[in-house]
């Protein structure tokens, strides 16, 4: 894996944990995510327009636009299930499970579907990942959030596989803007009538229709910051995917699991079972890094 790709992926970890913490601690994770993505897209569109003009008006290949839409659909689903998980469980449990299960699934997809090679050394990484996931999933306090967290992990694997192909159809920044534009549209459409549209079909996800924190209704700086972090972070990941295989990039991102678990325990007061979750997150991160190196 090229060193620049490692730098790009690791540089994104702090920003990724930061926006997850903002979404988790808001009064309504789904509406906060919707507001964050929408504000982020509105701010970056003028910048993208300037970049587009300055670079001679590049475009994606026709299949690139289709892949961006597909990734946007999966990304929208990701925010829905992630928000549900954050309503039900602590950051220190949800984040590592979502990222860890996504790493396992992404590596499998990269190897079986995209034909990326998997060295025998990756087996130890898989064992560590699964062991860490089990350590976090077993505590009673975390069980209610495990299913949507694993669903979020499946979405991570899905959109990462799509983007591994889509990012090669044109400039990474343009593909990134297209993805987030689709996600913004999807989230806005889904949250227009959350009780009627989603409550029945998605098992009455707790984040839908829940009362928001009054302060979050008037303050936009946190959602805006989260939106910019979301878009900027994924631009780094897309850039890494252009120069490194998905089976290496996706697992390496999971180093952020320890950071998220530590933040949840130390700063958000998620101390019940905190040591077990920290140990599980460390196992997930170690297994993911080992899998990345082996890949």
Steps between C-alpha positions, in 0.01 A plus 500: 500500500659835395603721796295795370188282510574410863538870584172588329308228682647571842449876456129437455453310826481797737253684278289188466474447874423871547194504275375172645522654847300803384228279353492268802467780758232692312135484601407313182783321312311455172385860472845620605658282232254634243571858599876438504516339157273764347699792643828339401383455142368858480835638614716279278298540180634852424854376568440204272371734229818707522714186486299375203558821306867519600568146380333537162158356577582132562228237525450146616453219254132407454539197723661726762178696547305177536746372758478830688122467517529139618753603763270784606211260551714269716641803682150621579414161647821516701399822671153363577625184673795675663263757649280220632803336660606826665153541646528156658861466607816685602757638258765272649295193397328608178800652328741204536232248404396694192857559387622154592220308328542730202871420486438126497229527235698746287806276501289200401332695219835630379643151485203301367334756272784729392766230491740667743748255650487401865820377666492231773614758755159664476341205680634623836351840424161346430513308829584818693221689326241235578622469858477873552151511353389220730647672807300815428181326390465270802434761774128540559516880479626482144273234352217732395738695279687205350261415215481852353875542561573184301259624232705821489810286457338322205426838345862603549613190314247567225582861427875440536484227234298727270731794553809287435370483142331838472796709610691381195243644258608861546646751750464378859370838621226505235391146582499595869271797438265282294476242780425750772249682285310173457519427874371848584203456268428153637512608864282805439239287320503240777459749782216704345240262644703272726211356699300389196779412258741315724340410831324192368742381232814532712366379833430840653860611515532700823675797341198578284259754636686528832511841662810700426722679744363856499850642474567296186202659327651848516872427470634399161872511560527143632300344213697711252829390655385138493395530135835645394681229695288232332571623149866582561570170672355294219692698240818379669371143488409523132844637424652205685282257303647631173847381599440203731277189504172507689602197708778715647331841520173391661649307795764764572222751564398296801788641705243766589307240704735538797478878482119492491476249784742701711312823433169340591631359826709800606296796373142375466489307826440160339682321782270201555684218325744760370814293555352208310402729210845657497658156486264396223566819304875446537464146368293630207754769416793258535331242283407759240853636480643148479252420225601817317870422526440142390288622209 
